Amino acid sequence: MANTEKNHNYNVAFCIGDMLAAFPMLRGLCSYTTDNNINVHIFNGNAGYYKEMEAQDIGQANIYNLPNFEMFDLLVIAPFFLDSDERLIQPIIKRAKEAGIPIITVGVEYEDCYCLMSDYTAQMETLTEHFITEHKFDDICFISGFPGNKVSMQREQGYINALKKHGIPFKQENIYYGSFWEMPTREAVTKLLNDRGGKLPQAIVCANDAMATATMMQLDDMGFKVPRDVCVSGMDGVDEAEKYITTARIMSHETGWLTGKLITSILDKDVETPRITIEPPDVMLGNSCGCGDSTELSPQKRHSLFQDVYEAQRYAERAINIIQKLSECATLTEAKERLTEIMPKVWANDAWLCICNDLISSISNSDVNSTDAAAANNENISTHIYDYSDEMYCTVRMESKEILPSVVFNTSEMLPDFYEEADRVKIILYNPLNYGDRTLGYMAMEYYPWSNMIYIMRILTMGISAMLESVKNQNRLYAYGKKIDELYITDSLTGLYNRRGFFKFYGEFSKREKKPDTMVISIDMDNLKQINDNYGHKEGDIAITAISDAMKLNAAEGDVCARFGGDEFVVFGNCKNEEYLKAYIDRIKKSLAKFNKNSGKPYNVHASYGSVIMPGDTEEHIDYYINAADSKMYANKVKHKRRRTISGVNKKNP
């Protein structure tokens, strides 16, 4: 099948949150789409895993803001494997509708969407009827999920329908709640026994397989045997249930295959597709009611089970090694080098590590190896919550195990060369990179639904996220440290070095083996006290800044300008001869004259100057030459005082 309009395969977005549980369905869907040349893009946010960590939920769920549905032909969303919170699901559906593409919801019905769903009520009714018709039971209890939950209520209703259909009175007190998980179910079983005075019912029907397993474990702990003392059933058809638990398969390989058929039907405009497709019940009998063929694993199942365990251990060891290597990175450059080395070892031929470009820029600008003091002071390290930057930096791009050059691309494209890459790779998995609720980027890679690589991808993305956050924080701390260091050696008013900074610089200069001749200029502002007294200290600061600006404007590369005190300044720099030194002072005077002419201030800014040349081979300390320059400056100041009266600070008497 080809998308003739774009001359590419059709591209389908699939939003899901619990890929471990959805393995069978994913395998079925990907088998069908691969055979029919449909590209699948899986956006996996692990949503709902961290109910006690709300910030982590936000960061993970941001992956669902990534799909640009204008570039897709259809959306598949599986609310059953996402989250029951409509605040997560509805915005995805809304954006797809706005893009004008058809939507398939799997497991839950939504308005104006095609829906493939299992009839949970009918399936639970069929399971309960098995105990009534085949085992002749009439004392059956039910362990549901959450009170009032939609899925729980649908499954409860199937249990109730079966009882009523066969004339067995329904009793509300026979329904218990296990929250779809182990510990609450164990507590529910204990309560059931206590309520019944230690007498077991003939059967316990559970709303899912996890609760059926927990029920059987709790009964075993209490000295009861299944199915000798009581029969148990579940629902969902997870791998663990095979031959052990009587259950009904939902979201199975067949579900995925049917979803694929529904996709082709919808995209084929000549075929009329019903809005609702119901998957028929698929009951699987097991030893929990004594009806399974055998509890022994087949050779194939045994091999598959141990192969999964072996691969999970192998992947975990490799992931831990990778994370250890990532933890050693202190800079973005190191991180990129390490990731480039690591990516070919992550069980995929193709991968894209995409990081918010403004985050990359801000980290790079404050890199601990930066020699740019202004860049190192950058505190505006970008943070994204609920969105991504406009551009992504694909820092590591791997094609058929070959590392390609990094590239910046528009986030709306999701991948560099989106259509070409999708046609080549076929199935692409997108995992979020986040630290708490802060979005860092995402990792996309070729996905193999026939392997259990998803076990380790979550660990890997968490490791990469932690590494990026660590690099960001190290660079931020470095920037703060550099800023504090600069504050320690910098005059806060003028931005020039203070006395401490000047001598720190000179200490480094003095270590050179061969030093050039240098100039030392002492500058002292005239009449600062009169400006402060007559016009205020704020105007005095403006006058001081006028001198510092003139010094900085006329300084050559390598010159050091410093403010030693209130009105005392020093310049230190390379000097060819006395003429060069005099020309430098003349340029400062001209800059001050320009300020006096244009400032509109009721005072003029003047200074006195003294200068000397310090030979490169001198054995005297710089203090000697600063004192010599000071002596000349003070002599110059005396001449100024003779020429100017105190009122000379007024522009009328310049």
C-alpha positions in Angstrom: 0.0 0.0 0.0 1.4 3.4 -0.9 0.4 7.0 -0.2 0.2 8.2 -3.8 -0.3 11.8 -2.7 3.1 12.0 -0.9 4.7 9.1 -2.8 5.4 7.5 0.5 3.9 4.7 2.6 1.0 5.7 4.9 2.2 6.8 8.3 0.2 6.0 11.4 0.7 7.5 14.9 0.1 5.2 17.8 -0.1 6.7 21.3 0.3 4.2 24.1 1.6 4.3 27.7 2.1 0.7 29.0 4.1 -1.1 26.3 4.9 -4.1 28.5 1.2 -4.9 28.9 0.6 -4.1 25.3 3.2 -6.4 23.8 0.8 -9.0 22.3 -1.3 -6.2 20.7 1.8 -4.4 19.4 3.1 -7.6 17.8 -0.2 -8.2 16.0 -0.5 -4.6 14.8 3.1 -4.4 13.6 2.9 -7.8 11.9 0.0 -6.6 9.9 1.4 -3.1 9.1 4.8 -4.5 8.0 3.1 -6.9 5.6 1.0 -4.1 4.2 3.7 -1.3 3.9 2.2 0.9 6.6 4.7 2.8 8.8 3.9 2.9 12.5 5.2 5.6 14.9 4.8 4.6 18.5 4.7 7.4 21.1 5.3 5.9 24.5 5.1 8.0 27.6 4.8 5.4 30.4 1.9 7.5 31.6 0.3 6.4 34.8 3.3 4.6 36.1 4.2 7.2 38.7 1.0 8.2 40.4 2.9 9.3 43.5 5.3 11.4 41.3 3.1 13.9 39.6 6.1 15.8 38.1 7.4 12.7 36.4 4.0 12.0 34.9 4.0 15.5 33.4 7.5 15.0 31.9 6.6 11.6 30.5 3.3 12.6 29.1 4.8 15.5 27.1 5.8 13.0 24.4 2.1 13.1 23.3 2.5 16.7 22.4 5.2 15.8 19.9 3.2 14.2 17.0 2.4 16.6 14.2 -0.8 15.0 13.0 -0.6 17.0 9.8 2.1 14.6 8.8 0.2 11.5 9.6 -2.6 9.7 7.8 -4.3 8.2 10.9 -4.1 8.1 14.7 -4.4 5.0 16.8 -4.8 5.6 20.5 -5.1 3.0 23.2 -6.7 4.6 26.3 -6.7 1.2 28.0 -2.9 1.3 28.0 -2.6 5.1 28.5 -4.4 6.5 31.5 -7.9 6.9 32.7 -7.4 10.7 33.0 -9.2 12.3 30.2 -7.0 15.4 30.6 -4.3 13.3 28.9 -6.4 11.6 26.3 -8.8 14.3 25.1 -6.1 16.8 23.9 -4.5 14.1 21.7 -7.8 13.3 20.1 -8.6 17.0 19.7 -5.4 17.7 17.9 -5.8 14.8 15.5 -9.4 15.9 14.7 -8.1 19.5 14.0 -5.6 18.0 11.6 -8.5 16.2 9.8 -7.2 12.6 10.1 -9.3 9.6 11.1 -8.8 8.2 14.6 -9.1 4.7 16.0 -9.5 4.2 19.7 -8.8 0.8 21.1 -10.6 -0.5 24.1 -12.7 2.6 24.8 -15.3 4.4 22.7 -15.0 8.1 21.9 -17.3 10.4 19.9 -16.5 10.8 16.2 -13.8 8.1 16.3 -13.6 4.6 15.0 -13.4 2.2 17.8 -12.2 -1.4 18.2 -13.1 -2.7 21.5 -13.7 -5.9 23.5 -17.1 -6.3 25.1 -15.8 -6.6 28.7 -19.3 -7.2 29.9 -19.9 -10.0 27.5 -16.5 -11.6 28.2 -17.0 -11.5 31.9 -20.5 -12.9 31.5 -19.0 -15.8 29.5 -16.3 -16.5 32.1 -18.9 -16.5 35.0 -21.2 -18.7 33.0 -18.4 -21.2 32.7 -18.5 -21.8 36.4 -22.3 -21.9 36.4 -22.9 -24.2 33.4 -19.8 -26.4 33.4 -19.0 -26.6 37.2 -22.6 -26.2 38.4 -21.6 -23.5 40.9 -24.1 -21.0 42.5 -21.9 -19.5 45.2 -19.6 -17.2 43.3 -17.9 -14.0 44.6 -16.4 -11.2 42.5 -13.2 -9.2 43.1 -13.4 -5.9 41.1 -11.0 -3.1 40.4 -11.8 0.4 41.7 -15.3 1.3 42.9 -17.0 3.4 40.3 -14.3 2.9 37.7 -15.7 2.5 34.1 -13.7 -0.7 33.3 -14.5 -2.2 36.8 -18.2 -1.5 36.3 -18.4 -3.1 32.9 -16.8 -6.3 34.2 -19.0 -6.3 37.4 -22.0 -6.0 35.1 -21.0 -9.2 33.2 -20.8 -11.1 36.5 -24.2 -9.8 37.5 -25.7 -10.6 34.1 -24.5 -14.2 34.3 -26.0 -14.7 37.8 -29.4 -13.2 36.8 -29.4 -15.1 33.5 -29.3 -18.4 35.4 -31.6 -17.4 38.2 -28.9 -17.0 40.9 -29.6 -14.1 43.3 -27.1 -11.3 43.1 -25.8 -10.0 46.5 -23.8 -6.8 46.6 -21.8 -8.0 49.6 -20.3 -10.7 47.3 -18.3 -8.0 45.4 -14.9 -6.9 46.8 -12.4 -4.5 45.4 -8.7 -5.2 44.7 -7.7 -2.1 42.7 -6.4 -4.2 39.9 -3.2 -4.9 41.8 -1.6 -7.4 44.2 -1.7 -6.0 47.8 -5.2 -4.6 47.7 -6.4 -7.9 46.3 -4.7 -9.9 49.1 -6.5 -7.7 51.6 -9.8 -8.2 49.8 -9.4 -12.0 49.9 -8.7 -11.8 53.7 -11.8 -9.6 54.1 -13.8 -12.1 52.1 -12.8 -15.0 54.3 -13.5 -13.0 57.5 -16.9 -11.8 56.2 -17.9 -15.4 55.5 -16.6 -16.8 58.7 -13.7 -18.6 57.1 -16.0 -20.4 54.5 -14.8 -20.1 50.9 -17.2 -19.6 48.0 -17.1 -22.2 45.2 -15.4 -19.7 42.9 -13.9 -16.3 42.9 -14.1 -14.3 39.6 -11.5 -11.6 39.4 -11.7 -8.5 37.1 -8.1 -9.1 35.8 -5.3 -11.6 35.8 -3.1 -9.7 38.2 -5.8 -9.9 40.8 -6.5 -13.6 40.0 -2.8 -14.4 40.6 -2.8 -12.4 43.8 -5.9 -14.2 45.0 -4.3 -17.6 44.3 -1.1 -16.6 46.2 -3.1 -15.3 49.2 -5.2 -18.4 49.3 -2.1 -20.6 49.2 -0.6 -18.6 52.1 -3.8 -19.2 54.1 -3.6 -23.0 53.5 -6.1 -23.3 50.7 -5.5 -25.0 47.3 -6.8 -23.9 43.9 -8.8 -25.5 42.3 -9.3 -28.2 45.0 -10.9 -25.8 47.6 -12.0 -23.0 45.3 -11.9 -22.1 41.6 -10.5 -18.8 40.4 -10.7 -16.9 37.1 -9.2 -13.7 35.8 -9.4 -11.6 32.6 -7.0 -10.0 30.1 -5.1 -13.1 28.9 -1.6 -12.0 30.0 1.3 -14.4 29.2 1.6 -15.5 32.8 -2.0 -16.7 32.7 -1.5 -19.2 29.9 -2.7 -22.7 31.1 -2.7 -21.6 34.7 -5.6 -19.1 34.9 -9.0 -19.4 33.3 -9.3 -16.0 31.6 -10.4 -14.1 28.5 -7.9 -12.6 26.2 -8.2 -8.9 25.5 -5.8 -6.5 23.7 -4.2 -9.6 22.3 -2.2 -10.4 19.1 -5.6 -10.7 17.4 -6.6 -7.2 18.7 -3.5 -5.8 17.0 -4.2 -7.7 13.8 -7.8 -6.4 13.8 -6.6 -2.9 14.4 -4.3 -3.2 11.3 -7.2 -4.4 9.2 -9.3 -1.5 10.5 -6.5 0.9 9.4 -6.5 -0.4 5.8 -10.3 -0.4 5.7 -10.4 3.3 6.8 -7.6 4.4 4.5 -9.2 2.7 1.6 -11.8 5.3 0.8 -13.9 2.9 -1.4 -14.6 0.6 1.6 -17.3 1.6 4.1 -16.1 1.0 7.7 -18.4 0.7 10.7 -17.6 3.1 13.5 -17.7 0.4 16.2 -16.0 -3.0 15.8 -16.5 -5.5 18.6 -13.8 -8.1 19.2 -15.5 -11.5 20.0 -14.8 -13.1 23.4 -11.8 -15.3 23.5 -11.9 -17.5 26.6 -8.8 -19.4 27.6 -9.3 -22.2 30.1 -6.6 -22.9 32.7 -5.8 -25.0 35.8 -7.3 -22.4 38.2 -10.7 -24.0 37.6 -9.3 -27.5 36.8 -10.1 -27.2 33.1 -6.7 -26.6 31.6 -5.0 -29.3 29.5 -1.8 -29.2 31.5 0.1 -26.9 33.8 3.4 -28.0 32.2 5.1 -25.5 29.9 5.6 -26.6 26.3 9.2 -26.8 25.1 8.6 -23.7 23.0 7.1 -21.7 25.9 9.8 -22.9 28.3 12.5 -21.8 25.9 10.8 -18.4 25.2 10.4 -17.8 29.0 14.0 -18.5 29.8 15.2 -16.6 26.7 13.2 -13.6 27.9 14.9 -13.8 31.3 18.3 -14.2 29.8 17.9 -11.3 27.4 16.5 -9.1 30.2 19.6 -9.8 32.3 21.9 -9.2 29.4 20.2 -5.9 28.5 20.2 -4.8 32.1 23.9 -5.4 32.4 24.6 -3.5 29.2 22.3 -0.6 30.3 24.0 -0.3 33.7 27.4 -0.2 31.9 26.1 2.5 29.6 24.7 4.6 32.4 28.0 4.3 34.3 29.8 5.7 31.3 27.2 8.5 30.9 27.6 9.4 34.5 31.3 10.3 33.9 30.4 13.1 31.5 30.9 16.7 32.8 30.4 18.6 29.6 28.1 18.5 26.6 31.1 17.7 24.3 32.0 14.7 26.5 28.3 13.6 26.5 28.1 13.7 22.7 31.3 11.8 22.3 30.2 9.1 24.8 26.7 8.8 23.2 28.2 8.5 19.8 30.3 5.6 21.1 27.3 4.0 22.9 24.5 4.3 20.4 25.6 1.5 18.0 25.4 -0.9 21.0 21.7 -0.3 21.9 20.1 -3.1 19.9 18.8 -1.1 17.0 20.1 -0.3 13.6 18.6 3.2 13.5 18.2 5.8 16.3 17.9 9.5 16.8 18.7 11.3 20.0 16.9 14.6 19.8 17.4 17.3 22.4 15.7 20.7 22.7 18.0 23.0 20.7 17.7 25.9 23.1 18.8 23.6 25.9 21.8 22.6 23.9 22.6 26.2 23.1 22.3 27.4 26.7 24.4 24.4 28.0 27.0 25.0 25.3 27.3 28.7 26.1 28.0 27.9 29.7 30.2 25.0 29.1 32.8 24.5 31.8 35.5 24.6 29.1 34.3 28.0 27.9 36.8 30.9 28.1 34.1 33.4 27.5 33.3 34.9 30.8 30.1 36.6 29.5 28.9 33.3 28.1 29.7 31.4 31.3 27.4 33.8 33.2 24.4 32.7 31.1 21.7 31.7 33.7 18.9 31.4 31.2 19.2 27.6 30.7 16.0 26.8 28.9 13.3 24.7 30.6 10.3 23.2 28.8 7.1 21.9 30.5 4.2 20.7 28.3 6.0 21.5 25.1 9.3 21.3 23.1 11.5 23.9 21.7 10.8 25.0 18.1 13.9 23.2 16.9 15.5 19.9 17.9 19.2 19.1 17.9 19.7 15.6 16.7 23.0 15.1 18.6 23.4 11.5 17.7 21.9 10.1 14.4 22.5 6.5 13.6 21.6 4.9 10.3 22.2 1.1 9.8 24.7 1.3 12.8 26.6 4.1 11.1 26.9 7.5 13.0 25.9 10.4 10.8 26.7 14.1 11.4 24.5 16.0 13.9 21.7 18.1 12.5 19.2 20.7 13.6 15.6 20.4 12.4 12.2 21.7 13.0 10.4 19.9 15.9 7.2 19.8 13.8 9.0 17.3 11.5 9.7 15.0 14.4 12.7 13.4 12.6 15.2 14.7 10.0 13.8 13.5 6.6 10.7 12.2 8.3 9.0 10.4 5.4 12.2 8.9 3.9 13.3 7.6 7.3 9.9 6.2 8.1 9.7 4.3 4.8 13.1 2.8 5.4 12.7 1.9 9.1 8.9 1.1 9.1 8.4 0.9 12.9 9.8 3.8 15.1 9.4 4.1 18.8 9.6 7.6 20.5 10.5 7.7 24.2 10.6 10.9 26.2 13.8 12.4 27.7 12.7 14.3 30.8 13.8 15.0 34.3 10.8 15.4 36.5 8.4 17.7 34.7 11.2 19.2 32.6 11.3 18.2 29.0 14.8 17.6 27.6 13.9 16.0 24.3 13.2 12.5 23.1 14.9 9.4 21.8 13.5 7.7 18.6 14.7 4.3 17.4 13.8 1.4 15.2 11.5 -0.9 17.2 11.4 -4.6 17.1 8.0 -5.8 18.5 9.2 -9.4 18.5 11.9 -8.7 21.2 11.8 -7.4 24.7 14.0 -4.4 24.1 11.5 -2.1 25.7 12.6 -3.5 29.1 15.9 -1.7 28.7 14.9 1.3 26.7 13.2 2.9 29.6 16.4 2.5 31.7 18.5 3.9 28.9 16.3 7.0 28.4 16.3 7.6 32.1 20.1 7.4 32.2 20.4 9.8 29.3 18.0 12.2 30.9 19.9 12.1 34.2 23.2 12.7 32.3 21.8 15.7 30.5 20.4 17.1 33.7 23.7 16.5 35.4 25.7 18.3 32.7 23.2 21.1 32.7 23.5 21.5 36.5 27.3 21.2 36.4 27.5 24.0 33.8 25.1 26.1 35.8 27.2 25.7 38.9 30.3 26.5 36.9 28.5 29.6 35.6 27.5 30.7 39.1 31.1 30.0 40.3 32.5 32.0 37.5 30.1 34.8 38.2 31.0 34.8 41.9 34.7 34.8 41.0 34.1 37.8 38.6 32.2 39.6 41.3 35.2 39.0 43.6 37.6 40.6 41.1 35.3 43.0 39.3 34.2 46.5 40.2 30.4 46.4 40.3 29.8 50.0 39.1 32.1 50.1 36.1 32.7 46.5 35.2 36.5 47.1 35.3 38.8 44.9 37.3 39.0 45.9 41.0 42.5 46.1 42.7 42.2 42.3 43.5 41.4 41.4 39.9 44.2 43.6 38.6 46.8 41.9 40.7 45.4 38.5 39.9 45.8 39.2 36.2 49.3 40.6 36.8 50.3 37.5 38.8 49.6 35.4 35.7 51.4 37.9 33.4 54.5 37.8 35.7 54.9 34.1 35.2 55.7 34.5 31.5 59.3 33.7 30.6 59.5 36.5 28.1 57.5 39.7 28.7 57.1 42.7 26.4 57.5 46.3 27.5 54.3 47.5 29.0 52.7 50.8 29.9 51.4 51.7 33.3 48.9 54.6 33.4 47.6 56.1 36.6 44.3 58.1 36.2 42.7 60.1 38.9 39.3 61.8 38.4 39.3 65.6 39.1 36.7 67.1 41.5 34.7 64.0 42.2 33.9 65.4 45.7 32.5 68.6 44.3 30.2 66.7 41.9 29.0 64.5 44.7 28.4 67.5 47.0 26.7 69.7 44.5 24.7 67.2 42.4 24.6 64.0 44.5 26.3 60.6 44.5 24.2 59.3 41.6 25.7 61.9 39.4 29.1 61.1 40.8 28.6 57.5 39.7 27.7 58.7 36.2 31.0 60.7 36.1 33.0 57.7 37.3 31.4 55.5 34.6 32.1 58.1 31.9 35.9 57.7 32.7 35.7 53.9 32.8 33.8 53.8 29.5 36.4 56.0 27.9 39.1 53.7 29.2 37.4 50.6 27.8 36.5 52.2 24.5 40.2 53.1 23.8 41.8 50.0 25.2 43.6 47.6 22.8 43.2 43.8 23.0 45.2 42.6 26.0 45.0 45.9 27.9 43.8 45.7 31.5 41.7 48.5 32.9 41.1 48.7 36.7 39.4 50.9 39.2 41.6 50.9 42.4 39.3 53.1 44.5 36.6 55.8 44.3 38.3 58.0 41.7 41.5 56.1 41.1 42.1 54.1 37.9 45.0 52.1 36.4 45.7 50.9 32.9 48.2 48.2 32.1 49.0 47.0 28.6 51.5 46.5 25.8 53.4 49.6 24.8 55.6 50.2 21.8 57.0 53.6 22.9 56.2 56.9 24.6 54.3 58.2 21.5 52.0 55.2 21.7 51.4 55.8 25.4 50.7 59.5 24.8 48.3 58.7 22.0 46.3 56.3 24.2 45.9 59.1 26.9 44.9 61.6 24.2 42.1 59.2 23.0 40.7 59.0 26.5 40.7 62.8 26.8 38.9 63.1 23.4 36.2 60.6 24.6 35.7 62.6 27.8 35.5 65.8 25.8 32.8 64.2 23.6 30.9 63.1 26.8 31.1 66.7 28.2 29.7 68.1 25.0 26.8 65.7 24.6 25.9 64.7 28.2 23.7 67.6 29.1 25.1 67.5 32.6 25.8 70.7 34.6 29.4 69.6 35.1 32.4 68.5 33.1 34.3 65.3 33.7 38.1 65.7 33.7 41.0 63.5 34.9 44.7 63.8 35.7 47.1 61.3 34.1 50.6 59.9 34.9 52.3 57.2 33.0 55.5 55.2 32.7 56.9 52.4 30.6 57.8 49.2 32.5 60.6 47.3 30.7 59.9 43.6 30.0 63.2 42.6 31.6 62.7 44.6 34.8 63.2 43.0 38.2 61.1 45.6 39.9 57.5 44.7 41.1 54.7 46.5 39.3 54.0 48.5 42.5 57.2 50.4 41.8 55.9 51.5 38.4 52.3 52.2 39.7 53.9 54.5 42.4 56.0 56.2 39.7 52.9 56.8 37.5 51.1 58.1 40.6 53.8 60.6 41.2 53.5 62.0 37.7 49.7 62.0 37.9 49.7 64.0 41.2 52.1 66.5 39.6 49.7 66.8 36.8 46.8 67.3 39.2 48.5 70.2 40.9 48.8 71.9 37.5 45.0 71.4 37.0 44.2 72.9 40.4 46.2 76.0 39.5 44.2 76.4 36.3 40.8 75.6 37.8 39.0 77.0 40.7 36.5 74.9 42.6 33.7 76.4 40.6 35.5 74.9 37.6 33.4 71.8 37.8 30.6 74.0 36.4 30.4 74.0 32.6 30.4 77.7 32.7 34.0 77.6 33.9 35.5 74.4 32.2 
